[in-house]
Amino acid sequence: MTTSTRKARRAWAAIVRKHIRPGHVVHLEVRHDDWCGIYTQERTCNCSPDRVLKDDKGHVLARVRGAGFYDPMEHLEVLK
């Protein structure tokens, strides 16, 4: 993991802690590259997608680029 990827992942973790809470609605947009493995039969991300977090009205709360592979299960612990 490069330094810039590490910084982006830490920034994303801080954004998740700040904005994703029980009782609040947020929309997570994950913008994968065209060549990403998510579009194959394997259905696993192997790109570094842009992540955009929006509130329930569609306003952008945060945007992070270069945070590495995306795993949709990584946010489940926040919702416990």
Chimera marker file (.cmm) of the C-alpha trace (Angstrom):
<marker_set name="trace">
<marker id="1" x="0.000" y="0.000" z="0.000" r="1" g="1" b="0" radius="0.5"/>
<marker id="2" x="1.511" y="3.297" z="-1.003" r="1" g="1" b="0" radius="0.5"/>
<marker id="3" x="1.526" y="6.356" z="1.205" r="1" g="1" b="0" radius="0.5"/>
<marker id="4" x="-1.126" y="8.088" z="-0.887" r="1" g="1" b="0" radius="0.5"/>
<marker id="5" x="-3.368" y="5.007" z="-0.726" r="1" g="1" b="0" radius="0.5"/>
<marker id="6" x="-2.854" y="4.822" z="3.025" r="1" g="1" b="0" radius="0.5"/>
<marker id="7" x="-3.800" y="8.484" z="3.422" r="1" g="1" b="0" radius="0.5"/>
<marker id="8" x="-6.867" y="8.030" z="1.232" r="1" g="1" b="0" radius="0.5"/>
<marker id="9" x="-8.007" y="4.965" z="3.221" r="1" g="1" b="0" radius="0.5"/>
<marker id="10" x="-7.538" y="6.830" z="6.503" r="1" g="1" b="0" radius="0.5"/>
<marker id="11" x="-9.455" y="9.799" z="5.132" r="1" g="1" b="0" radius="0.5"/>
<marker id="12" x="-12.268" y="7.484" z="4.012" r="1" g="1" b="0" radius="0.5"/>
<marker id="13" x="-12.359" y="5.798" z="7.446" r="1" g="1" b="0" radius="0.5"/>
<marker id="14" x="-12.683" y="9.208" z="9.115" r="1" g="1" b="0" radius="0.5"/>
<marker id="15" x="-15.499" y="10.168" z="6.742" r="1" g="1" b="0" radius="0.5"/>
<marker id="16" x="-17.339" y="6.928" z="7.482" r="1" g="1" b="0" radius="0.5"/>
<marker id="17" x="-17.013" y="7.459" z="11.250" r="1" g="1" b="0" radius="0.5"/>
<marker id="18" x="-18.295" y="11.010" z="10.906" r="1" g="1" b="0" radius="0.5"/>
<marker id="19" x="-21.241" y="10.545" z="8.539" r="1" g="1" b="0" radius="0.5"/>
<marker id="20" x="-22.488" y="6.933" z="8.679" r="1" g="1" b="0" radius="0.5"/>
<marker id="21" x="-24.546" y="6.497" z="11.829" r="1" g="1" b="0" radius="0.5"/>
<marker id="22" x="-27.629" y="4.492" z="12.734" r="1" g="1" b="0" radius="0.5"/>
<marker id="23" x="-30.783" y="6.462" z="11.976" r="1" g="1" b="0" radius="0.5"/>
<marker id="24" x="-29.221" y="8.546" z="9.198" r="1" g="1" b="0" radius="0.5"/>
<marker id="25" x="-29.606" y="7.940" z="5.477" r="1" g="1" b="0" radius="0.5"/>
<marker id="26" x="-26.559" y="8.235" z="3.228" r="1" g="1" b="0" radius="0.5"/>
<marker id="27" x="-25.910" y="7.110" z="-0.316" r="1" g="1" b="0" radius="0.5"/>
<marker id="28" x="-22.546" y="5.638" z="-1.227" r="1" g="1" b="0" radius="0.5"/>
<marker id="29" x="-21.553" y="5.926" z="-4.870" r="1" g="1" b="0" radius="0.5"/>
<marker id="30" x="-18.677" y="3.692" z="-5.898" r="1" g="1" b="0" radius="0.5"/>
<marker id="31" x="-17.362" y="4.596" z="-9.333" r="1" g="1" b="0" radius="0.5"/>
<marker id="32" x="-15.380" y="1.616" z="-10.637" r="1" g="1" b="0" radius="0.5"/>
<marker id="33" x="-13.024" y="1.758" z="-13.613" r="1" g="1" b="0" radius="0.5"/>
<marker id="34" x="-14.344" y="0.251" z="-16.848" r="1" g="1" b="0" radius="0.5"/>
<marker id="35" x="-11.826" y="-2.605" z="-16.674" r="1" g="1" b="0" radius="0.5"/>
<marker id="36" x="-12.600" y="-3.513" z="-13.026" r="1" g="1" b="0" radius="0.5"/>
<marker id="37" x="-13.208" y="-7.145" z="-12.099" r="1" g="1" b="0" radius="0.5"/>
<marker id="38" x="-16.577" y="-6.195" z="-10.609" r="1" g="1" b="0" radius="0.5"/>
<marker id="39" x="-17.929" y="-6.410" z="-14.161" r="1" g="1" b="0" radius="0.5"/>
<marker id="40" x="-16.680" y="-9.990" z="-14.679" r="1" g="1" b="0" radius="0.5"/>
<marker id="41" x="-18.042" y="-13.282" z="-13.362" r="1" g="1" b="0" radius="0.5"/>
<marker id="42" x="-15.751" y="-13.046" z="-10.320" r="1" g="1" b="0" radius="0.5"/>
<marker id="43" x="-17.536" y="-9.893" z="-9.096" r="1" g="1" b="0" radius="0.5"/>
<marker id="44" x="-14.525" y="-8.722" z="-7.071" r="1" g="1" b="0" radius="0.5"/>
<marker id="45" x="-13.141" y="-5.218" z="-7.263" r="1" g="1" b="0" radius="0.5"/>
<marker id="46" x="-9.547" y="-4.949" z="-8.435" r="1" g="1" b="0" radius="0.5"/>
<marker id="47" x="-9.442" y="-1.237" z="-9.229" r="1" g="1" b="0" radius="0.5"/>
<marker id="48" x="-9.197" y="1.836" z="-7.025" r="1" g="1" b="0" radius="0.5"/>
<marker id="49" x="-12.680" y="3.322" z="-7.425" r="1" g="1" b="0" radius="0.5"/>
<marker id="50" x="-13.729" y="6.841" z="-6.542" r="1" g="1" b="0" radius="0.5"/>
<marker id="51" x="-16.013" y="6.879" z="-3.501" r="1" g="1" b="0" radius="0.5"/>
<marker id="52" x="-18.659" y="9.564" z="-3.105" r="1" g="1" b="0" radius="0.5"/>
<marker id="53" x="-20.831" y="9.857" z="-0.006" r="1" g="1" b="0" radius="0.5"/>
<marker id="54" x="-24.100" y="11.789" z="-0.364" r="1" g="1" b="0" radius="0.5"/>
<marker id="55" x="-26.818" y="12.712" z="2.092" r="1" g="1" b="0" radius="0.5"/>
<marker id="56" x="-30.491" y="11.844" z="1.636" r="1" g="1" b="0" radius="0.5"/>
<marker id="57" x="-31.023" y="14.968" z="-0.493" r="1" g="1" b="0" radius="0.5"/>
<marker id="58" x="-28.186" y="14.097" z="-2.868" r="1" g="1" b="0" radius="0.5"/>
<marker id="59" x="-25.689" y="16.659" z="-1.589" r="1" g="1" b="0" radius="0.5"/>
<marker id="60" x="-22.089" y="15.460" z="-1.663" r="1" g="1" b="0" radius="0.5"/>
<marker id="61" x="-20.743" y="15.020" z="1.858" r="1" g="1" b="0" radius="0.5"/>
<marker id="62" x="-17.335" y="13.682" z="0.862" r="1" g="1" b="0" radius="0.5"/>
<marker id="63" x="-15.367" y="12.375" z="-2.089" r="1" g="1" b="0" radius="0.5"/>
<marker id="64" x="-12.234" y="10.206" z="-1.916" r="1" g="1" b="0" radius="0.5"/>
<marker id="65" x="-10.056" y="9.002" z="-4.782" r="1" g="1" b="0" radius="0.5"/>
<marker id="66" x="-7.405" y="6.297" z="-4.679" r="1" g="1" b="0" radius="0.5"/>
<marker id="67" x="-8.423" y="4.466" z="-1.492" r="1" g="1" b="0" radius="0.5"/>
<marker id="68" x="-7.753" y="1.047" z="-2.989" r="1" g="1" b="0" radius="0.5"/>
<marker id="69" x="-10.002" y="-1.941" z="-3.612" r="1" g="1" b="0" radius="0.5"/>
<marker id="70" x="-13.608" y="-1.642" z="-2.469" r="1" g="1" b="0" radius="0.5"/>
<marker id="71" x="-15.221" y="-4.279" z="-0.263" r="1" g="1" b="0" radius="0.5"/>
<marker id="72" x="-18.927" y="-3.620" z="0.400" r="1" g="1" b="0" radius="0.5"/>
<marker id="73" x="-18.723" y="-5.528" z="3.693" r="1" g="1" b="0" radius="0.5"/>
<marker id="74" x="-16.230" y="-3.070" z="5.206" r="1" g="1" b="0" radius="0.5"/>
<marker id="75" x="-19.008" y="-0.746" z="6.424" r="1" g="1" b="0" radius="0.5"/>
<marker id="76" x="-21.045" y="-3.337" z="8.316" r="1" g="1" b="0" radius="0.5"/>
<marker id="77" x="-19.099" y="-2.869" z="11.557" r="1" g="1" b="0" radius="0.5"/>
<marker id="78" x="-20.055" y="0.827" z="11.604" r="1" g="1" b="0" radius="0.5"/>
<marker id="79" x="-23.739" y="-0.083" z="11.648" r="1" g="1" b="0" radius="0.5"/>
<marker id="80" x="-23.522" y="-2.372" z="14.720" r="1" g="1" b="0" radius="0.5"/>
<link id1="1" id2="2" r="1" g="1" b="0" radius="0.2"/>
<link id1="2" id2="3" r="1" g="1" b="0" radius="0.2"/>
<link id1="3" id2="4" r="1" g="1" b="0" radius="0.2"/>
<link id1="4" id2="5" r="1" g="1" b="0" radius="0.2"/>
<link id1="5" id2="6" r="1" g="1" b="0" radius="0.2"/>
<link id1="6" id2="7" r="1" g="1" b="0" radius="0.2"/>
<link id1="7" id2="8" r="1" g="1" b="0" radius="0.2"/>
<link id1="8" id2="9" r="1" g="1" b="0" radius="0.2"/>
<link id1="9" id2="10" r="1" g="1" b="0" radius="0.2"/>
<link id1="10" id2="11" r="1" g="1" b="0" radius="0.2"/>
<link id1="11" id2="12" r="1" g="1" b="0" radius="0.2"/>
<link id1="12" id2="13" r="1" g="1" b="0" radius="0.2"/>
<link id1="13" id2="14" r="1" g="1" b="0" radius="0.2"/>
<link id1="14" id2="15" r="1" g="1" b="0" radius="0.2"/>
<link id1="15" id2="16" r="1" g="1" b="0" radius="0.2"/>
<link id1="16" id2="17" r="1" g="1" b="0" radius="0.2"/>
<link id1="17" id2="18" r="1" g="1" b="0" radius="0.2"/>
<link id1="18" id2="19" r="1" g="1" b="0" radius="0.2"/>
<link id1="19" id2="20" r="1" g="1" b="0" radius="0.2"/>
<link id1="20" id2="21" r="1" g="1" b="0" radius="0.2"/>
<link id1="21" id2="22" r="1" g="1" b="0" radius="0.2"/>
<link id1="22" id2="23" r="1" g="1" b="0" radius="0.2"/>
<link id1="23" id2="24" r="1" g="1" b="0" radius="0.2"/>
<link id1="24" id2="25" r="1" g="1" b="0" radius="0.2"/>
<link id1="25" id2="26" r="1" g="1" b="0" radius="0.2"/>
<link id1="26" id2="27" r="1" g="1" b="0" radius="0.2"/>
<link id1="27" id2="28" r="1" g="1" b="0" radius="0.2"/>
<link id1="28" id2="29" r="1" g="1" b="0" radius="0.2"/>
<link id1="29" id2="30" r="1" g="1" b="0" radius="0.2"/>
<link id1="30" id2="31" r="1" g="1" b="0" radius="0.2"/>
<link id1="31" id2="32" r="1" g="1" b="0" radius="0.2"/>
<link id1="32" id2="33" r="1" g="1" b="0" radius="0.2"/>
<link id1="33" id2="34" r="1" g="1" b="0" radius="0.2"/>
<link id1="34" id2="35" r="1" g="1" b="0" radius="0.2"/>
<link id1="35" id2="36" r="1" g="1" b="0" radius="0.2"/>
<link id1="36" id2="37" r="1" g="1" b="0" radius="0.2"/>
<link id1="37" id2="38" r="1" g="1" b="0" radius="0.2"/>
<link id1="38" id2="39" r="1" g="1" b="0" radius="0.2"/>
<link id1="39" id2="40" r="1" g="1" b="0" radius="0.2"/>
<link id1="40" id2="41" r="1" g="1" b="0" radius="0.2"/>
<link id1="41" id2="42" r="1" g="1" b="0" radius="0.2"/>
<link id1="42" id2="43" r="1" g="1" b="0" radius="0.2"/>
<link id1="43" id2="44" r="1" g="1" b="0" radius="0.2"/>
<link id1="44" id2="45" r="1" g="1" b="0" radius="0.2"/>
<link id1="45" id2="46" r="1" g="1" b="0" radius="0.2"/>
<link id1="46" id2="47" r="1" g="1" b="0" radius="0.2"/>
<link id1="47" id2="48" r="1" g="1" b="0" radius="0.2"/>
<link id1="48" id2="49" r="1" g="1" b="0" radius="0.2"/>
<link id1="49" id2="50" r="1" g="1" b="0" radius="0.2"/>
<link id1="50" id2="51" r="1" g="1" b="0" radius="0.2"/>
<link id1="51" id2="52" r="1" g="1" b="0" radius="0.2"/>
<link id1="52" id2="53" r="1" g="1" b="0" radius="0.2"/>
<link id1="53" id2="54" r="1" g="1" b="0" radius="0.2"/>
<link id1="54" id2="55" r="1" g="1" b="0" radius="0.2"/>
<link id1="55" id2="56" r="1" g="1" b="0" radius="0.2"/>
<link id1="56" id2="57" r="1" g="1" b="0" radius="0.2"/>
<link id1="57" id2="58" r="1" g="1" b="0" radius="0.2"/>
<link id1="58" id2="59" r="1" g="1" b="0" radius="0.2"/>
<link id1="59" id2="60" r="1" g="1" b="0" radius="0.2"/>
<link id1="60" id2="61" r="1" g="1" b="0" radius="0.2"/>
<link id1="61" id2="62" r="1" g="1" b="0" radius="0.2"/>
<link id1="62" id2="63" r="1" g="1" b="0" radius="0.2"/>
<link id1="63" id2="64" r="1" g="1" b="0" radius="0.2"/>
<link id1="64" id2="65" r="1" g="1" b="0" radius="0.2"/>
<link id1="65" id2="66" r="1" g="1" b="0" radius="0.2"/>
<link id1="66" id2="67" r="1" g="1" b="0" radius="0.2"/>
<link id1="67" id2="68" r="1" g="1" b="0" radius="0.2"/>
<link id1="68" id2="69" r="1" g="1" b="0" radius="0.2"/>
<link id1="69" id2="70" r="1" g="1" b="0" radius="0.2"/>
<link id1="70" id2="71" r="1" g="1" b="0" radius="0.2"/>
<link id1="71" id2="72" r="1" g="1" b="0" radius="0.2"/>
<link id1="72" id2="73" r="1" g="1" b="0" radius="0.2"/>
<link id1="73" id2="74" r="1" g="1" b="0" radius="0.2"/>
<link id1="74" id2="75" r="1" g="1" b="0" radius="0.2"/>
<link id1="75" id2="76" r="1" g="1" b="0" radius="0.2"/>
<link id1="76" id2="77" r="1" g="1" b="0" radius="0.2"/>
<link id1="77" id2="78" r="1" g="1" b="0" radius="0.2"/>
<link id1="78" id2="79" r="1" g="1" b="0" radius="0.2"/>
<link id1="79" id2="80" r="1" g="1" b="0" radius="0.2"/>
</marker_set>
